[in-house]
Amino acid sequence: MANEEAKEVDYNDIVAALKEMAKVPNRKNKTLKDHLRDPEMKAAIEAAKGAGYSNEDIVNVLRSKGVVTTAGTFGSYWSEVSREGQTNAAPRAKAKASKAATPKPADSSSDQTAETAAKPDAKSGGKAAEARAAKEAEGKAEPDTGKKSDPGGVLSNDL
């Protein structure tokens, strides 16, 4: 590049060339979905579907002409494209992948009570509560002496 001589750039010539290029759309930049939106293609597909042909039949024709797609992809695209422009057509919700809830094995430990059992809907109460719960689950929690402290400092079991 260092050896190239600096040329005078004619931007008017560039603009004219780009305008000429824009007259013919670049077919390579269009996706299958873009082609399905073409009014002639859309009408031809609607006619084929109206005549009873399936997505697989239509895809076979597309494949024979060099289009690489599947019946599932075509069906998804066609569903979207065919609803475009309809005033009462609500956008189709995407299917959510449901995660199968894996049941956790029940703790068969006899020292677990309803009070110490984890409640799935309850808030954790912070990291300290989580640490206590983890210790209780491992059996490393300090033994419950049955004594409870009260704000006055007098233990109810000492009375």
Rosetta silent file (secondary structure, phi, psi, omega in degrees, C-alpha in Angstrom):
SEQUENCE: MANEEAKEVDYNDIVAALKEMAKVPNRKNKTLKDHLRDPEMKAAIEAAKGAGYSNEDIVNVLRSKGVVTTAGTFGSYWSEVSREGQTNAAPRAKAKASKAATPKPADSSSDQTAETAAKPDAKSGGKAAEARAAKEAEGKAEPDTGKKSDPGGVLSNDL
SCORE:     score description
SCORE:     0.000 S_00000001
   1 L     0.000  -29.700 -178.528    0.000    0.000    0.000 S_00000001
   2 L   -65.978  -28.299 -179.024    2.876    2.340    0.646 S_00000001
   3 L   -81.009  -15.174 -178.692    3.875    2.101   -3.021 S_00000001
   4 L   -71.916  138.984  177.567    0.402    3.044   -4.265 S_00000001
   5 L   -82.714  143.309  178.962    0.065    6.572   -5.475 S_00000001
   6 L   -68.444  127.539  179.325   -2.656    8.635   -3.901 S_00000001
   7 L  -100.783  154.618  173.318   -5.549    8.971   -6.307 S_00000001
   8 L   -79.168  126.191 -177.061   -7.998   11.748   -6.437 S_00000001
   9 L   -91.880  127.322  176.944  -11.330   10.331   -5.198 S_00000001
  10 L  -101.720   95.563 -177.604  -14.420   11.250   -7.188 S_00000001
  11 H   -67.309  -27.402  175.733  -17.247   10.894   -4.668 S_00000001
  12 H   -64.877  -36.922  177.842  -19.838   11.807   -7.272 S_00000001
  13 H   -66.925  -38.759  177.654  -18.721    8.772   -9.270 S_00000001
  14 H   -63.786  -45.063  179.398  -19.066    6.589   -6.132 S_00000001
  15 H   -60.574  -43.374 -179.887  -22.589    7.895   -5.501 S_00000001
  16 H   -63.821  -40.326 -179.947  -23.575    7.189   -9.122 S_00000001
  17 H   -66.824  -40.653  178.796  -22.169    3.640   -8.910 S_00000001
  18 H   -67.239  -37.721  176.980  -24.023    2.938   -5.645 S_00000001
  19 H   -64.699  -39.510  178.047  -27.281    4.259   -7.093 S_00000001
  20 H   -65.351  -42.337  179.392  -26.863    1.989  -10.108 S_00000001
  21 H   -63.076  -37.916 -176.672  -26.127   -0.982   -7.828 S_00000001
  22 H   -68.796  -15.981  179.570  -29.242   -0.272   -5.746 S_00000001
  23 L   -66.378  -28.261 -179.458  -31.490   -0.647   -8.799 S_00000001
  24 L  -116.165  113.853 -178.991  -31.037   -4.427   -8.670 S_00000001
  25 L   -63.405  144.859  177.838  -31.555   -6.005   -5.244 S_00000001
  26 L   -80.639  103.673 -176.184  -28.861   -8.355   -4.029 S_00000001
  27 H   -65.827  -23.535 -178.124  -30.729  -11.667   -3.897 S_00000001
  28 H   -70.367  -24.578 -177.950  -27.960  -13.259   -1.833 S_00000001
  29 H   -85.927   -4.604  179.550  -28.708  -11.053    1.169 S_00000001
  30 L   -88.186  137.854  177.366  -32.344  -12.128    1.370 S_00000001
  31 L   -86.860  171.184  176.592  -33.277  -14.866    3.787 S_00000001
  32 H   -58.530  -42.175 -179.641  -35.819  -17.592    3.149 S_00000001
  33 H   -61.672  -38.979  176.340  -38.269  -15.672    5.301 S_00000001
  34 H   -61.729  -42.050  179.617  -37.695  -12.569    3.135 S_00000001
  35 H   -67.131  -34.905  178.244  -38.425  -14.614    0.002 S_00000001
  36 H   -66.963  -24.653  178.657  -41.598  -16.023    1.593 S_00000001
  37 H   -77.810  -17.545  179.621  -42.789  -12.436    2.095 S_00000001
  38 L   -58.387  128.495 -175.378  -42.515  -11.735   -1.633 S_00000001
  39 H   -54.373  -39.769 -179.839  -46.125  -11.302   -2.870 S_00000001
  40 H   -67.965  -43.021  179.707  -45.696  -13.704   -5.800 S_00000001
  41 H   -65.082  -42.883 -179.150  -44.073  -16.395   -3.635 S_00000001
  42 H   -60.940  -44.328  179.891  -46.689  -15.923   -0.922 S_00000001
  43 H   -64.568  -39.134 -179.358  -49.524  -16.293   -3.425 S_00000001
  44 H   -67.046  -40.186  179.319  -47.937  -19.417   -4.938 S_00000001
  45 H   -68.201  -42.502  178.248  -47.530  -21.052   -1.515 S_00000001
  46 H   -60.945  -38.272  178.281  -51.096  -20.158   -0.511 S_00000001
  47 H   -65.782  -43.179  179.690  -52.334  -21.706   -3.771 S_00000001
  48 H   -64.752  -43.075  178.276  -50.340  -24.905   -3.149 S_00000001
  49 H   -65.427  -38.560  177.601  -51.597  -25.134    0.432 S_00000001
  50 H   -64.008  -27.911  178.726  -55.138  -24.466   -0.786 S_00000001
  51 L   -84.814    2.011  174.961  -54.747  -27.378   -3.191 S_00000001
  52 L    97.932    8.243 -179.940  -53.926  -29.636   -0.243 S_00000001
  53 L   -81.452  142.948 -178.083  -50.129  -29.761   -0.373 S_00000001
  54 L   -88.015  171.422  175.281  -48.252  -30.093    2.922 S_00000001
  55 H   -58.709  -40.547  179.898  -45.212  -28.209    4.153 S_00000001
  56 H   -61.318  -40.792  178.303  -43.102  -31.260    3.308 S_00000001
  57 H   -62.927  -43.388 -178.808  -44.426  -31.200   -0.293 S_00000001
  58 H   -67.290  -41.599  179.262  -43.616  -27.495   -0.622 S_00000001
  59 H   -63.195  -36.009  177.419  -40.158  -27.976    0.935 S_00000001
  60 H   -61.149  -38.350  176.667  -39.439  -30.738   -1.587 S_00000001
  61 H   -67.031  -44.253  179.457  -40.074  -28.231   -4.376 S_00000001
  62 H   -60.649  -43.380  179.504  -37.874  -25.646   -2.638 S_00000001
  63 H   -62.797  -39.005 -179.833  -35.088  -28.216   -2.218 S_00000001
  64 H   -65.597  -18.978  179.124  -35.281  -29.186   -5.877 S_00000001
  65 L  -101.512    6.011  174.123  -34.608  -25.533   -6.696 S_00000001
  66 L   102.994    1.386  179.382  -31.608  -25.269   -4.355 S_00000001
  67 L   -84.362  130.054  179.153  -33.165  -24.003   -1.130 S_00000001
  68 L  -101.289  109.615  178.621  -31.780  -25.747    1.952 S_00000001
  69 L  -160.194  174.478  176.666  -34.451  -25.955    4.654 S_00000001
  70 L  -118.523  165.919  178.402  -36.617  -28.387    6.573 S_00000001
  71 H   -63.931  -35.765  179.282  -40.381  -28.745    6.779 S_00000001
  72 H   -65.565  -45.730  178.785  -40.236  -27.597   10.419 S_00000001
  73 H   -65.219  -45.693  178.237  -38.286  -24.445    9.628 S_00000001
  74 H   -58.288  -46.263 -178.672  -40.456  -23.694    6.635 S_00000001
  75 H   -60.718  -40.648  178.200  -43.606  -24.226    8.712 S_00000001
  76 H   -64.571  -47.747  178.957  -42.347  -21.888   11.426 S_00000001
  77 H   -62.802  -45.016 -177.031  -41.407  -19.188    8.922 S_00000001
  78 H   -63.519  -40.105  178.803  -44.623  -19.614    6.964 S_00000001
  79 H   -59.085  -44.454  179.923  -46.725  -19.370   10.109 S_00000001
  80 H   -68.131  -47.994 -176.425  -45.088  -16.063   10.979 S_00000001
  81 H   -64.995  -40.324 -176.263  -45.119  -14.651    7.447 S_00000001
  82 H   -70.687  -21.229  178.227  -48.727  -15.646    6.741 S_00000001
  83 H   -89.057  -14.380 -178.921  -49.932  -13.850    9.899 S_00000001
  84 L   -62.519  135.824  178.115  -48.096  -10.614    9.118 S_00000001
  85 L    89.078   -9.692  176.719  -50.454   -7.808    8.257 S_00000001
  86 L   -81.219  129.683 -175.117  -53.498   -9.402    9.867 S_00000001
  87 L   -72.730  -33.799 -177.152  -55.094   -6.931   12.266 S_00000001
  88 L   -95.667    4.615 -176.576  -56.571   -9.473   14.675 S_00000001
  89 L   -83.662  114.587  176.152  -53.611  -11.833   14.674 S_00000001
  90 L   -79.313  144.356  177.788  -51.961  -11.907   18.053 S_00000001
  91 L   -62.532  139.174 -176.289  -48.266  -12.707   18.023 S_00000001
  92 L   -76.275  130.823  179.697  -47.718  -16.344   18.713 S_00000001
  93 L   -74.135  139.730  177.437  -46.108  -17.070   22.067 S_00000001
  94 L   -75.242  141.323  179.016  -42.928  -19.082   21.951 S_00000001
  95 L   -68.990  132.314  178.726  -43.152  -22.417   23.660 S_00000001
  96 L   -90.513  136.908  177.006  -41.284  -22.423   26.920 S_00000001
  97 L   -74.001  117.448 -178.745  -39.087  -25.364   27.664 S_00000001
  98 L   -83.434  129.522  177.323  -40.535  -26.832   30.811 S_00000001
  99 L   -89.778  122.282  179.357  -38.003  -27.923   33.308 S_00000001
 100 L   -70.678  124.901  179.728  -39.096  -31.102   34.955 S_00000001
 101 L   -71.177  119.004  179.012  -38.940  -30.604   38.673 S_00000001
 102 L   -85.634  118.253 -178.568  -36.662  -33.232   40.046 S_00000001
 103 L   -67.563  136.988  178.642  -38.047  -34.378   43.353 S_00000001
 104 L   -87.658  142.749 -179.086  -35.534  -34.230   46.134 S_00000001
 105 L   -63.220  139.756 -179.258  -35.233  -37.295   48.301 S_00000001
 106 L   -70.745  139.876  178.557  -37.101  -36.954   51.560 S_00000001
 107 L   -77.275  115.109 -176.723  -34.945  -36.615   54.611 S_00000001
 108 L   -89.828    7.923  179.822  -35.645  -39.720   56.626 S_00000001
 109 L   -64.594  132.570 -176.372  -33.780  -38.348   59.613 S_00000001
 110 L   -75.510  -15.721 -178.476  -35.925  -38.692   62.722 S_00000001
 111 L   -87.263    0.529  177.119  -34.617  -35.455   64.225 S_00000001
 112 L   -86.842  127.167  179.810  -36.154  -33.329   61.468 S_00000001
 113 L  -112.298  175.926  178.375  -39.438  -31.765   62.550 S_00000001
 114 L   -63.540  -28.694 -179.675  -42.006  -29.699   60.752 S_00000001
 115 L   -74.913  -34.742 -177.527  -40.380  -26.593   62.232 S_00000001
 116 L   -92.374  -12.356  179.730  -36.891  -27.408   60.962 S_00000001
 117 L   -68.050  141.345  179.714  -37.971  -28.788   57.582 S_00000001
 118 L   -69.574  135.618  177.184  -37.265  -26.419   54.685 S_00000001
 119 L  -103.110  124.935 -173.803  -40.336  -24.738   53.304 S_00000001
 120 L   -65.869  -29.262 -176.246  -40.087  -24.189   49.544 S_00000001
 121 L   -91.490  -13.744 -175.126  -42.117  -20.971   49.526 S_00000001
 122 L   -76.661  148.644  175.941  -40.562  -19.375   52.603 S_00000001
 123 L   -74.179  151.065 -172.971  -37.872  -16.718   52.313 S_00000001
 124 L   -73.303  -28.865  179.927  -34.466  -17.838   53.466 S_00000001
 125 L    85.075   14.445  175.239  -33.920  -15.039   55.991 S_00000001
 126 L   101.490  179.143 -175.709  -30.392  -14.278   54.876 S_00000001
 127 H   -69.575  -35.207 -179.989  -27.029  -15.964   54.836 S_00000001
 128 H   -63.274  -42.290  179.157  -26.953  -16.612   58.599 S_00000001
 129 H   -66.100  -37.257  178.064  -30.243  -18.490   58.403 S_00000001
 130 H   -65.414  -39.631  179.681  -28.960  -20.458   55.434 S_00000001
 131 H   -65.874  -41.949  177.331  -25.806  -21.378   57.349 S_00000001
 132 H   -61.793  -43.184 -179.317  -27.864  -22.507   60.363 S_00000001
 133 H   -63.420  -38.359  179.518  -30.112  -24.562   58.088 S_00000001
 134 H   -66.262  -41.184  178.544  -27.065  -26.166   56.465 S_00000001
 135 H   -65.337  -41.173  178.702  -25.607  -27.054   59.863 S_00000001
 136 H   -62.341  -39.585 -178.926  -28.934  -28.484   60.994 S_00000001
 137 H   -66.499  -33.386 -179.853  -29.127  -30.554   57.837 S_00000001
 138 H   -84.900   -9.509 -179.156  -25.631  -31.933   58.455 S_00000001
 139 L    81.706   15.692 -178.283  -26.402  -32.599   62.108 S_00000001
 140 L   -98.960    4.954 -179.197  -23.673  -30.194   63.249 S_00000001
 141 L   -71.451  150.568  177.884  -25.991  -27.703   64.893 S_00000001
 142 L   -63.819  142.711 -177.937  -25.601  -27.151   68.599 S_00000001
 143 L   -64.154  141.978  179.450  -28.045  -29.269   70.564 S_00000001
 144 L   -78.057  116.533 -178.369  -31.242  -27.543   71.532 S_00000001
 145 L   -84.324   -7.917 -179.100  -31.245  -27.242   75.328 S_00000001
 146 L    86.022   -5.671 -179.710  -34.834  -26.142   75.368 S_00000001
 147 L   -89.222  134.153  178.417  -33.852  -22.843   76.952 S_00000001
 148 L  -117.789  139.280  178.011  -35.031  -19.737   75.226 S_00000001
 149 L   -91.401  149.868  175.666  -33.716  -16.302   75.990 S_00000001
 150 L  -120.962  165.980 -175.105  -36.031  -13.396   76.521 S_00000001
 151 L   -60.414  -27.962 -178.352  -35.257   -9.685   76.279 S_00000001
 152 L   -77.747   -9.214  178.762  -35.100   -9.308   80.077 S_00000001
 153 L    87.405    0.808  179.245  -32.281  -11.814   80.329 S_00000001
 154 L   -97.295  127.939  179.911  -34.269  -14.251   82.495 S_00000001
 155 L   -83.365  133.584 -176.239  -34.575  -17.723   81.105 S_00000001
 156 H   -65.469  -27.574 -179.353  -38.055  -19.125   81.317 S_00000001
 157 H   -77.235  -15.418 -179.277  -36.751  -22.598   82.215 S_00000001
 158 H   -83.915  -11.005 -176.755  -34.944  -21.220   85.295 S_00000001
 159 L   -77.855    0.000    0.000  -38.159  -20.042   87.009 S_00000001
